[in-house]
Amino acid sequence: MSIRVKRAYDKPAANDGYRVLVDRIWPRGVSKVELKLDDWLKEIAPGRELREWFNHEPDKWDEFRARYRRELDDKPELVAGLADKAAKGVLTLVFGARDRDHNNAVALREYLKKRL
């Protein structure tokens, strides 16, 4: 089982496995062809209110993760689907944020790993 996170602006690789965009908003300036996604799960992304509150501010990271985990707890079918993909092979969570360490894909990977 392997769960990776990768910016939408990084070149896709052959070993990325199942690639899923986990943002509500399509990454600016990247085409569907360039992104080479297997799926786009808008519904797994943080809600608008949480996303706007967080605003990618590292000082809010711990509270963002706690709030996002609560949102994910209410989406068991989506979480189970991603966990299933990860159990079968490589799962790459694709995100558009500039900050590679403080974004919903990183928080989602952490959440999924605790459930596998």
ABEGO torsion letter per residue (X at the ends): XBBBBBBAABBBBAAAEBBBBABABBBBGBBAAAAGBABBBAAABBBAAAAAAAGGBAAAAAAAAAAAAAAAAABAAAAAAAAAAAAAEBBBBBBABABAABBAAAAAAAAAAAAX
